[in-house]
Every structure is written in structure tokens, then in C-alpha cells.
Amino acid sequence: MQVTLDKQYPIAAPLDAAWSVMTDIRELATCMPGAQITEQVSDNEYNGAVKVKVGPATAQFTGDIEVLGIDADTRTLRMIGKGADKGGSTASMELTATLVAAEDGSTTLQGKADVIVNGKFAQFGGRMLNSVSDVLLAQFAANYSNKAQALAPAAAMEADTGAGEAAAQSQQASAARAAPPPPKELNAFGLIWAVIRNFFLGLFGRRQG
């Protein structure tokens, strides 16, 4: 089953800070609940894992990420990720993400992804997959915004004073550690409940209108 996601999210941080998070693949991965980079294979290839919790049980998905391109001029990242679990389910995603400066000094994250899933997750159908993706990506964007906000002072000082690379990296690492940590695992029950809740809110909202 294949779905295409085309989303925009506000990031409450200036463009330079948001770009710093996007180009740090390890930090970027931690914005996704339950995800982490486990190994850097080359300059543009990484191995990773996602922990999923369903009630008392947990499952581990492993896979790899390839960065296809980073364009500093257009603030665009292109990457592809593939993963599988022990049960035989597989998923792949080709993503293009672009940052655009907003008039109020914040940033807009624009993302388009082609997602292909096979196995038990494909049984949910396209509509449910889109709904779950909406909830998951909203969590990702919130974590991303938190990290970018934490980096904003360091990014501004680097731009104004031309501080050395080593000092800037140290400040960014300290700021990132200060950001609220994302969940250590992806709670599938929580996602499904959020999808159901949003469905009924939309249903009653339409009836009242």
C-alpha cells in the first residue's frame, strides 16, 4: 500500500536554528517518538531503530536511512528510509523537507513523503494510515520545534559574532540536551486513541455546523 503525505507545520524558531536541527541527522531522528540512529555507516548513510509499544508488548523495527541531498541555499533535505520488523512487515519512505522563513521570524516546515507499507500495517487501509501519520507527524513537528527553539540563541550569536565552529557546536549540543526529550517509544495505543478522538471531534463539529 502506498500513500503520499504533503504537510506544513509551524516551527517556533528562526530559520537558522531550524536548519541546524534538520542537518543534524542524529538529532532529527530523535524528534520522531521512539526513533534513534544506532550507527553511522558513511557520510550519508545511517542505521536506525524504532521502538513501538502496543499495550504491555513492545516491538523493534530496524532499518537504514540514506541522505540523498542537502541544499543549504533552498534549505532542503532529501532522504529515504527503509525498515522491517521480525514479523515480516516492511515500510519505506522517500522524504523531501524544506524550511521557509515566515514573516514573523519563525519558520515553516514543508514536507512531502511517499510511504509504502507491506504486511500487517497495510491491513489498516489508506484512510487509517493517513490518520495515524497525521498524529505521528504532529508529534514529530512539536519535538522539532522544541529543539529548534533551544538552539535559537546559539544560532543567533553565531550569525552575529561569527563565533568559531567548535564553540557553536558546543552551545548547540548543550541547548539540544536542554530541550524536552521525546518519548522513548512510540505508543501505538496512544496514536490510535488520538485518531479516534480526532475523528469524533470532526464528526460532531460538522454536525453542529
Sine and cosine of phi, psi and omega as CSV:
sin_phi,cos_phi,sin_psi,cos_psi,sin_omega,cos_omega
0.00,0.00,0.68,-0.74,-0.01,-1.00
-0.82,-0.57,0.69,-0.72,0.09,-1.00
-0.74,-0.67,0.47,-0.88,0.06,-1.00
-0.90,-0.43,0.79,-0.61,0.00,-1.00
-0.94,-0.35,0.77,-0.63,0.02,-1.00
-0.72,-0.69,0.98,-0.22,-0.19,-0.98
-0.76,-0.65,0.36,-0.93,0.15,-0.99
-0.72,-0.69,0.66,-0.75,0.00,-1.00
-0.69,-0.72,0.66,-0.76,0.08,-1.00
-0.97,0.23,0.68,-0.73,0.06,-1.00
-0.89,-0.45,0.88,-0.47,-0.11,-0.99
-0.99,0.14,0.86,0.50,0.00,-1.00
-0.35,-0.94,0.42,-0.91,0.02,-1.00
-0.92,0.38,0.26,-0.96,-0.12,-0.99
-0.85,0.53,-0.70,0.71,-0.06,-1.00
-0.89,0.47,-0.66,0.75,0.01,-1.00
-0.92,0.40,-0.68,0.74,0.01,-1.00
-0.90,0.44,-0.61,0.79,0.01,-1.00
-0.93,0.38,-0.58,0.82,0.03,-1.00
-0.87,0.49,-0.64,0.77,0.04,-1.00
-0.93,0.36,-0.68,0.73,-0.07,-1.00
-0.90,0.43,-0.56,0.83,-0.06,-1.00
-1.00,0.04,-0.08,1.00,0.11,-0.99
-0.99,-0.17,1.00,-0.07,-0.17,-0.99
-0.88,0.48,-0.60,0.80,0.01,-1.00
-0.90,0.44,-0.71,0.71,0.03,-1.00
-0.92,0.38,-0.64,0.77,0.00,-1.00
-0.87,0.49,-0.65,0.76,-0.02,-1.00
-0.89,0.46,-0.59,0.81,-0.04,-1.00
-0.95,0.32,-0.18,0.98,0.09,-1.00
-0.94,0.35,-0.42,0.91,0.04,-1.00
-0.99,0.10,0.85,-0.53,-0.02,-1.00
-0.80,0.60,0.81,-0.59,0.05,-1.00
1.00,0.10,-0.04,1.00,-0.09,-1.00
-0.98,-0.18,0.49,-0.87,0.08,-1.00
-0.38,-0.92,0.45,-0.89,0.13,-0.99
-1.00,0.04,0.81,-0.58,-0.02,-1.00
-0.99,-0.15,-0.39,0.92,-0.05,-1.00
-0.32,-0.95,0.63,-0.77,0.14,-0.99
-0.98,-0.19,0.91,-0.42,-0.09,-1.00
-0.99,0.11,-0.64,0.77,0.02,-1.00
-0.48,-0.88,-0.17,-0.99,-0.02,-1.00
-0.88,0.48,-0.47,0.89,-0.06,-1.00
-0.78,-0.63,0.25,0.97,-0.01,-1.00
-0.78,-0.63,0.68,-0.73,-0.05,-1.00
-0.66,-0.75,0.49,-0.87,0.20,-0.98
-0.97,-0.23,0.57,-0.82,-0.05,-1.00
-0.52,-0.85,0.04,-1.00,-0.01,-1.00
-0.51,-0.86,0.45,-0.89,0.09,-1.00
-0.75,-0.67,0.80,-0.60,0.04,-1.00
-0.99,-0.14,0.81,-0.59,-0.02,-1.00
-0.90,-0.43,0.76,-0.65,0.03,-1.00
-0.93,-0.36,0.79,-0.61,0.09,-1.00
-0.82,-0.57,0.99,-0.16,-0.10,-0.99
0.89,0.46,-0.76,-0.65,-0.01,-1.00
-0.99,0.15,-0.19,0.98,-0.07,-1.00
-1.00,-0.10,0.51,-0.86,0.06,-1.00
-0.79,-0.61,0.48,-0.88,0.05,-1.00
-0.73,-0.69,0.50,-0.87,-0.05,-1.00
-0.88,-0.48,0.81,-0.58,0.07,-1.00
-0.96,-0.28,0.75,-0.66,0.04,-1.00
-0.88,-0.47,0.47,-0.88,-0.02,-1.00
-0.13,-0.99,-0.28,-0.96,-0.02,-1.00
-0.65,-0.76,0.42,-0.91,0.00,-1.00
-0.82,-0.57,0.72,-0.70,0.10,-1.00
-0.85,-0.53,0.83,-0.55,0.07,-1.00
-0.99,0.12,0.91,-0.42,-0.06,-1.00
-0.99,0.11,-0.43,0.90,0.01,-1.00
-0.01,-1.00,0.57,-0.82,0.09,-1.00
-0.78,-0.63,0.89,-0.46,-0.04,-1.00
-0.92,-0.39,0.97,-0.26,-0.04,-1.00
-0.94,0.35,-0.47,0.88,-0.02,-1.00
-0.93,0.37,-0.68,0.73,-0.01,-1.00
-0.99,-0.16,0.03,1.00,-0.02,-1.00
0.81,0.59,0.78,0.62,-0.07,-1.00
-0.83,-0.55,0.68,-0.73,0.08,-1.00
-0.87,-0.50,0.73,-0.69,0.09,-1.00
-0.85,-0.52,0.74,-0.67,-0.02,-1.00
-0.44,-0.90,0.30,-0.95,0.05,-1.00
-0.70,-0.71,0.67,-0.74,0.01,-1.00
-0.78,-0.62,0.59,-0.81,0.03,-1.00
-0.70,-0.72,0.60,-0.80,-0.01,-1.00
-0.44,-0.90,0.24,-0.97,0.02,-1.00
-0.43,-0.90,0.43,-0.90,0.12,-0.99
-0.93,-0.36,0.08,-1.00,-0.06,-1.00
-0.93,0.37,-0.33,0.94,0.00,-1.00
-0.99,0.15,-0.07,1.00,0.05,-1.00
0.99,-0.16,-0.04,1.00,0.07,-1.00
-0.96,0.26,0.63,-0.78,0.00,-1.00
-0.76,-0.65,0.40,-0.92,0.04,-1.00
-0.48,-0.88,0.55,-0.84,0.10,-1.00
-0.63,-0.78,0.48,-0.87,-0.01,-1.00
-0.57,-0.82,0.80,-0.60,0.14,-0.99
-0.96,-0.28,0.86,-0.51,-0.19,-0.98
-0.85,-0.52,0.67,-0.74,0.20,-0.98
-0.84,-0.55,0.87,-0.50,-0.03,-1.00
-0.85,-0.53,0.73,-0.68,-0.03,-1.00
-0.76,-0.65,0.66,-0.76,0.06,-1.00
-0.97,-0.25,0.72,-0.69,-0.01,-1.00
-0.79,-0.61,0.77,-0.64,0.01,-1.00
-0.94,0.35,0.70,-0.71,0.04,-1.00
-0.99,-0.11,0.34,-0.94,-0.06,-1.00
-0.90,0.44,-0.47,0.88,-0.04,-1.00
-1.00,0.05,0.12,0.99,0.02,-1.00
1.00,-0.08,-0.13,0.99,0.06,-1.00
-1.00,0.04,-0.22,-0.97,-0.07,-1.00
-0.70,-0.72,0.51,-0.86,0.12,-0.99
-0.94,-0.35,0.79,-0.61,0.07,-1.00
-1.00,-0.09,0.89,-0.46,0.03,-1.00
-0.95,-0.32,0.80,-0.60,-0.04,-1.00
-0.70,-0.72,0.64,-0.77,0.11,-0.99
-0.74,-0.67,0.77,-0.64,-0.06,-1.00
-0.67,-0.74,0.67,-0.74,0.16,-0.99
-0.97,-0.24,0.89,-0.45,-0.10,-1.00
-0.92,-0.40,0.74,-0.67,0.05,-1.00
-0.84,-0.54,0.81,-0.58,0.02,-1.00
-0.81,-0.58,0.58,-0.81,0.06,-1.00
-0.71,-0.71,0.43,-0.90,0.00,-1.00
0.99,-0.12,-0.49,-0.87,-0.14,-0.99
-0.90,0.43,-0.49,0.87,-0.02,-1.00
-0.95,0.33,-0.44,0.90,0.03,-1.00
-0.92,0.38,-0.34,0.94,-0.03,-1.00
-0.94,0.34,-0.31,0.95,0.00,-1.00
-0.93,0.37,-0.43,0.90,-0.03,-1.00
1.00,0.00,0.33,-0.94,-0.08,-1.00
-0.90,0.44,-0.62,0.79,-0.05,-1.00
-0.91,0.41,-0.71,0.70,0.01,-1.00
-0.92,0.39,-0.63,0.78,0.01,-1.00
-0.89,0.46,-0.65,0.76,0.06,-1.00
-0.90,0.43,-0.65,0.76,-0.02,-1.00
-0.91,0.41,-0.71,0.70,0.04,-1.00
-0.89,0.45,-0.64,0.77,0.02,-1.00
-0.89,0.46,-0.62,0.78,0.03,-1.00
-0.86,0.51,-0.72,0.70,-0.02,-1.00
-0.92,0.40,-0.70,0.72,-0.03,-1.00
-0.90,0.44,-0.70,0.71,-0.02,-1.00
-0.93,0.37,-0.52,0.85,0.07,-1.00
-0.91,0.43,-0.63,0.77,0.07,-1.00
-0.91,0.42,-0.68,0.74,0.04,-1.00
-0.86,0.51,-0.73,0.69,-0.03,-1.00
-0.90,0.44,-0.60,0.80,0.02,-1.00
-0.91,0.41,-0.68,0.73,0.05,-1.00
-0.91,0.42,-0.64,0.77,0.02,-1.00
-0.88,0.48,-0.71,0.70,0.00,-1.00
-0.88,0.47,-0.66,0.75,0.03,-1.00
-0.87,0.49,-0.70,0.71,0.00,-1.00
-0.91,0.41,-0.66,0.75,0.00,-1.00
-0.91,0.41,-0.63,0.78,0.05,-1.00
-0.88,0.47,-0.65,0.76,0.00,-1.00
-0.91,0.42,-0.51,0.86,-0.01,-1.00
-1.00,0.07,-0.23,0.97,-0.13,-0.99
-0.82,0.57,-0.73,0.68,-0.01,-1.00
-0.87,0.49,-0.66,0.75,-0.01,-1.00
-0.92,0.39,-0.64,0.76,0.00,-1.00
-0.91,0.41,-0.63,0.78,0.01,-1.00
-0.92,0.40,-0.67,0.75,-0.01,-1.00
-0.92,0.40,-0.62,0.78,0.02,-1.00
-0.89,0.45,-0.66,0.75,-0.01,-1.00
-0.93,0.37,-0.61,0.79,-0.08,-1.00
-0.98,0.18,-0.58,0.81,-0.14,-0.99
-0.93,-0.36,-0.19,0.98,-0.05,-1.00
0.91,0.42,0.64,0.77,-0.04,-1.00
-0.87,0.49,0.43,-0.90,-0.03,-1.00
-0.89,0.46,0.42,-0.91,-0.06,-1.00
-0.88,0.47,-0.67,0.74,-0.04,-1.00
-0.90,0.44,-0.67,0.74,0.01,-1.00
-0.91,0.41,-0.66,0.75,-0.01,-1.00
-0.90,0.44,-0.67,0.74,0.01,-1.00
-0.90,0.43,-0.61,0.79,0.02,-1.00
-0.91,0.42,-0.67,0.74,0.01,-1.00
-0.91,0.41,-0.65,0.76,-0.01,-1.00
-0.91,0.42,-0.65,0.76,0.00,-1.00
-0.90,0.43,-0.66,0.75,0.02,-1.00
-0.91,0.41,-0.66,0.75,0.01,-1.00
-0.91,0.41,-0.64,0.76,-0.01,-1.00
-0.90,0.43,-0.61,0.79,0.03,-1.00
-0.92,0.40,-0.45,0.90,-0.01,-1.00
-0.98,0.20,-0.30,0.95,-0.02,-1.00
-0.93,0.37,0.53,-0.85,0.02,-1.00
-0.85,0.53,0.78,-0.63,-0.05,-1.00
-0.95,0.33,0.63,-0.78,0.08,-1.00
-0.96,0.29,0.27,-0.96,0.02,-1.00
-0.84,0.54,0.55,-0.83,-0.02,-1.00
-0.97,0.23,-0.23,0.97,0.01,-1.00
-0.51,-0.86,0.44,-0.90,0.02,-1.00
-1.00,0.07,0.91,-0.42,-0.03,-1.00
-1.00,0.05,0.98,-0.21,-0.07,-1.00
-0.91,0.42,-0.61,0.79,0.04,-1.00
-0.87,0.48,-0.66,0.75,0.02,-1.00
-0.88,0.48,-0.65,0.76,0.03,-1.00
-0.90,0.44,-0.73,0.68,-0.03,-1.00
-0.89,0.45,-0.65,0.76,0.04,-1.00
-0.88,0.47,-0.66,0.75,0.01,-1.00
-0.90,0.44,-0.62,0.78,0.04,-1.00
-0.90,0.44,-0.72,0.69,0.01,-1.00
-0.88,0.48,-0.70,0.71,-0.01,-1.00
-0.87,0.49,-0.71,0.70,-0.01,-1.00
-0.90,0.43,-0.57,0.82,0.02,-1.00
-0.89,0.46,-0.74,0.67,-0.03,-1.00
-0.95,0.33,-0.56,0.83,0.09,-1.00
-0.88,0.47,-0.68,0.74,0.03,-1.00
-0.92,0.38,-0.62,0.78,-0.01,-1.00
-0.89,0.45,-0.77,0.63,-0.02,-1.00
-0.93,0.36,-0.52,0.85,0.04,-1.00
-0.90,0.44,-0.65,0.76,0.03,-1.00
-0.92,0.39,-0.61,0.79,0.00,-1.00
-0.92,0.40,-0.64,0.77,-0.01,-1.00
-0.93,0.37,-0.53,0.85,0.02,-1.00
-0.95,0.30,0.00,0.00,0.00,0.00
